[in-house]
């Protein structure tokens, strides 16, 4: 009965969070993704078999590879979970590691278990804190114990997959002077019998990182850099890793992504992995972390929450926000903007002439535009080093008319976002989040000054020319085009 009451309460919470219609779409979309991932565990088993074959290479690499310190803040960790976490580290094929556990528990169950392991394996380092200092300061205590050139973050009830540190060390040896790297991850149930919801991430995407902490686990950073930025900050407890990752990536010169599932996030009742409403304070802390990041970077913007906890919308400063333009025809020639139409069926060729502050390229001629469509695109495009801002475009069937693709995503179970139904948000909400993308959508705004010297070209050549100049192409999902029937 207690479980039924708890489930009903959670259901009502989701209705309040999303509303009935959006919740309906969310459930349908999750079921479709679950069907697509039906063979994920078979795929993961194959990856694990490949990792088991690297044992000899891992031992050779450890001879001159970096020492990696795994930081774990522990607090009243269930003994079974604690043992599984410790053994997932000590059983790594790459053995040049140390496991630094800072324990803020009131009882002695964590201490008793860890001491048992430390007496058998000198790589286990343990400190019993005088009091629970909170997750940030507990993690800082673990950081102060570390001796490795690099440190990796591991929650006290999660797991590293067997080849995680080998993959990390191999990349670090191959690519010198790496400051930060991260991997893909999945979720695992309480008894470790079922892996699910893999997260196949993009290469470093600062725009997407503003929308959510997509990096999360497994995160590895130079210990010197972690210390230089001051470690973790207690005022961001609940989103301390998000704040830490933002500050690390601000200072890092080389950030790498390993597109492999190497970390499993245990999912249980108290975990945000399964019950988002269990830590609402964490999402507020995440918004504050992003706001402070924008301030440090000198980027004016307001961080707003969305109906999906932990995912944000950034509103950049606007000009002429009272001007409402409902169609491309009304927009053309106004406020220094030229609308250029192109035909996808004819090699996407465009001819450019005249001097304009902005040029809007679209293959959709008749459409309804979202409120403040132009100002949304312009406010994003006016930012430094942003050259192209792409709108979200729905075709006459109310489906996305083109893909939204970030560099580095290696997802064997997901196809293109092209054709995504209106009301759906896409894999990890990527259809509805700011991000840097590889190819334009069917409607995009360009700074006019970047087009000097271009007379006639294809859309692909135009975008490549701008990107080669050092400008970024980003997707702004809040500027929406609805093609008319």
N, C-alpha and C positions, 0 to 999 in steps of 0.2 A: 504493500500500500504506500509506504514511504517513497519508494521509487516512482510509482505512478504519479503521486503528488508532485514530486520533483520534476518529472518530465512535463507535466501539465504546466507547471510554473515556467519552465524554460520555453515551452511553446507559446505561452502568452507573451513572454518577453520578446520573442522573435516577431510576433505580430505587431507589437508596439514599435519595434525597431524598424521593420521594413514596410509595414502595411500589408494588407492581405494580397494585393495584386503583385507587389514586388516579391513577397515571400513565395508566392506560387511560382513565379519565374525562377527564383533562386533554387527551389526544390527541384524543379524540372531540369535545370541546368546542371545541378550537382549529380542527379541521376544519370544524365547523359555522359558526364565526365567519368562517373564510376564505371559505366559500361565500357567506355573507351579504355579504362585502366584495368579491365578485368584480368588481363594476363601480366599485370605489373610484377607480381611476386615471382612468376616464372622468369621474367626478364631480370629481376634483381638477383635471383639464384645464379643465373648465368654470369652476371657481373662478379658475384662473390667467388664463383669458381675460378674466374680469371685472376682475381686478386690473390687467391690461394697459391697460384702458380708463380707469384712474384717473391716468394719467401727468400730464395737464394739472392736475388737482386737486392732485396731490402737489407739483408745482412751485409752485403758488400757496400751498399750505399751508406750504411750506418758507420762505416769505418772513418769516413771523412765528411759525413753529412752534418747538418746543424743539430744541436741539442734543442728539442722542442719541449717546452714546459706547458702542461695542461693545467689550467686554473679552474678549481671547483670550489665555489662557496657552498658549504653544507649547512643545513639546518633541519634537525629532526627527520632526516631522510629515512624512510622505511628500509629496514635492513636488507630485504631482498633486492630492492631497487639499487641500494648502495653497492652491494656486491656485484650486481650486473654491470653497473657503471664502471667500477674499478677494474673488473676483469676485461671489459671491452677495451680499456686502455693498456693494461699490462699484456694483453694477448695480441697487441699490434705486431704486424710483421716487421715493421721498422721499430727497433727497440731502443734507439737513442732518445730517450724521453725521461721526463720526470713528471710525476703526478702530485700537484701541490693542492692540498685540501685544507681550507681554513674553516673551522667548525664553530658556529655560533650557537650550537644546541644547548638547551637547558639540561637535558638528560645526558647520560653517558653512552647511549647505544651506538652513536656514530663513532665516538672515540674508541670504544671496545672493538668494533669491527675493523676500523682503519689500522689500529695498532697491530691487529692480527696479520694484516697484509704487509705492513711496514717491516715487521720482524722477519718476514720471508723474502722481501724484495726491497732493496735499498732505494729503488727509484720512487718509492712512495714517501712523500714528505707531508708531515701532519702538524697542524698547530691548533690547539684548543684555545679559543678566544675567551677572555674573561667574561664577555657578555655578547649578546647578539647585537651587532652594530648595523644591521640592515644589509641587504644584498650587495650594495655598492661597496661599502667599507669592508664587508667580509671578503669580497673579491679583491679589493686592494690589498688585504692581508695576504691572500694567496699570491698576488703579484709580487709582493715584497719577498716572498719565499723563493721566487723563481730565479734560476741561473741560466736558463736557455737563451739563445740568441733570438728565438721566436717564442711567443706564447699563444696558446689556443684556448678558446672559451668553451667550457662544457658544463651544462647544467647538472645538478647532483643526481637527477634521476633519468638522464638521457644516455645515449650510447654512441660510441664511435664504431663504425663498421671496420672490419679487420684490416683493410688496406688503406685506411684514411691517412695515417701519418707517412706511409711510404709514398703515396701520391703527392702529398704536400712537400715532403723532402726532395722528391725527384724534380718537382717544378722549381723549388728554391735553388737547387744545384744547377739546373739548366738555365734559369733566368736570374742572373745576378742582380743584386741590389733591389730585390722585390721588398716593398714595404708592407704590403697588405695582400692577403689572398683569402678567398672564400670558396665554398663548394656548394653543390646541390644537396638536398636533404629530403627526408620523408618523415612520416609519422609511424609509430608502432603502438600497438595496444598494450595494456598493462602487463599481460603475461608473455609478451614478445612473440605471440603466435601469429600475428597478422601485421604486415607492413602495408601501408596504404597512403594515398594522397601525396605522391612524389612532387617535389617542387623543383622544376627544371628552370634555372635562372638565366638571366642574360649576363653578358660581360658587363663590366662596371658601367652603370648608367645613372649619372648623378641626378638627372631629371626624375627618373623613376624612384630613386631613393628619397626624394622629397615627398612622394606620394605614399610610401610605406617602407617599412624596414624589410625590404625584400632580401637583403644579405643574410641577416639573422645568423644561422648556423651552417656550417662550421666556419668560424672566423678566426684567422691567424694573423698576427701582427708582430712586427719587430718589437722586442721588449723595450729597447731604447726609445722608440717612438711612443709606446704606451706610457712610459714613465714621463717623457717630455711633455705630453699633453695633460699630465696630472691624474692619470688613471680614471677611475669611475667617480661619478658625482652623486651623492646621496639624495640630492633634491630631485633626481630623476628616477628614483627607485620605481620599479615596474617597467620602465623603458630605459633603464640604465645602459643596456647594450646598444640601443638605437642611438642614444646620445654619444656613447663611446665610439661607435662606428662612424657617425657623422664627423666627429672631431679627428679621428684617425685619418679618414679619407681626405679631409681638408688639407692635411699636412703631407700626405703620402705622394710620392712622385711616381711610383709604379704600383698599380693595383691589378691583380690577376684573378681570374675566375677559373676554377677547375670544374668542368661540366660533368661531374660524376656524383652519384648519390653516395655520400661518405658519412652522413650523420643521421641518426634516427631520434626524433623528438617523441618522447613517451606521452601518450594521450590518456589522461584520466580525468575524473570529475572536476578536480580543482585546477585543471590546466587550461590555459587560454587556447591550447591547441584543439580542445574539444568543446569548451564552454566559454565563448567570448565574453559573456556578461560577468564571469567570475572575477575579472580584474578591470573594471571600467576605469579605475584610477590610472592604470597603466597607459591607456589610450590618451588620457588627458596629458600625462607626462610626455608621451610621444609627440603630441602637438607642440608642447612647449620646447621640446628638443629641436624640432624643425624650425620653430620661430627664432630660437637663438642662433641656429645655424645660418639662417637667412641674414640675420643681423650681423653676424661675424663676417659673412661674405659680402656685405654691403648691398644686398639684394632686397629692396623693399617688397613686402608682400604679406598678406594675411593668411594664416593657416586655418582652414575650416575643416570640421569633421564631415564625414559622409555617413550614409546609412550603414556602411560596412565598417565596423569598428577597426581602428588601426590604419585606415586608409584615408588620405587627406586630399583636399582641394586647395591649391594655392591661388589666391586672387592677387594679381599684380596690379599696381596703380594704373588707373585709366584716365584718359582725356576724352572730353566730349561725350560723357557717358549717357547724356540725355538724348542723343541722336539715335533714332530707331530706323533701321533699314530692313525691310522685309523681303527684298529680292535683289538679285544680282543686277538687274536692269537699273534699279534705283540707286545702286551703289556706284555704278560706272561713272567716272569723271568727277565724283565728289570727293572733297577732302584729300586731294592728291592721290587718288586710287584709280588704277586702270584695271578693268576686268578683261582677262584674256581667255577666250574659249579654245578648247582643243578637242580633237576627236580621237578617242581611244582606238577606234578601228583603223585609223590612218597614221600609224606609227607615232602617235602622240606628238606630232610636229607643231611648233609654235613659232610665230614671227613676232619679234619684239621691236617696238619703235616708240619714240617719245620719252620724255623724262618725267617720272612720277615718283612720289615718295614710296609708294607700295604698288606692287602688282599682284592681283589675285588671279590664279590660274585654276580653271575648273572645266571639267568635261560635262558638267550638269548645267543645262541652260535654264530650265524652269524648275524652281524649287522654293520651298518655304524655309526660312532661316530662323534659328533660335533667337530669343531675345538677346540684344546686345552682342550679336554675332560678330560684327566688325570690331567692336571694342575689345572683345575677348581675344580675338586673333592679334590685334595690334598691341595690346598690353603685354602679351607674351613675346611678340616679335621685336618690341623695342628694347628688350633686355640685351646686354652685351653678348656677343658671340652667338646669338640666335639669328640664323639667316632665313629659315623656312619654318613656318608654323602650319601644321596640317589640321584640317577640321575632321570631325566625325561625319561620315556621309552614309545615309541610308538610301537605298534604291527604291524603286516603286513598289517592291514587294516587302518593304520595311526590313531589309537586311543590309548589313554593312556591305558596301559596294567594292571594298578593297581590303587587302590584308593590313594588319598592324603588327609589324615585326621588329623586334629588337635584336641586336647583334649578339650572338653567342648562345642562344637558346637551342638546346639539343633535346627536344621533346619527342620521343618515339611514339607517343600515344595521342598527341594533339595535332590537328591539322591547322590550316590557315584560319584566321579570324574572319576572312572574307565569307559573307553569308550568315554571319552571326545575327540572330533574331533580335529585333528591337525589344528591349526589356531584359535581355541577357547582358551580362557584364564581361563574359569571357573568362578564360583561365586565369585564376588569381586576379580577377577583375581588370585584366589588362585592356579590355575594350573601353574602359571608363576611367583610365588613369593617365595623367601626364607621363610622358616618357620620350626618350630620344629613339628615333626609329631609322630603319635602313632605307625604306622606300616611301615615297609620298602617297597620301590618299588621293582621292579624286577631286579635292579642292584644297588649295594651300595658298598662303600669303607669303610674299617675298619682299625683302627690303630692296627698293628700286636701285640704290647705289651699288648693289652687288651685281647688277645685270649689265653694267657698262661694258661695251665691247661685244656683247652678244646680239646677234641679229636674227638668226634662224637656227633652231636646234630642236632636238626632241626633249621631252620632259625629263627623261633619264639623264641626258647630257647636261641639261640645265641644273638639275639637283647635284650632280657630281661636281660640276664646276664650282658651285657655291660651297659645298662641303670641303673641296680641296683647298679653298681659301681659308679654311680653319673655322668655318661656321657650322653650327649644329642644326639638324633638322628634327623638330619635335612635334609630337602629337598633342593637340589640345582637345580633349573630348567634350569640353563644355561649349565649344562652338560647333553647332550641329546643322547639317544640311539634310532636308527631307525632300527628295526628288518628287515632283508632282506626277500624278498618273496621267 
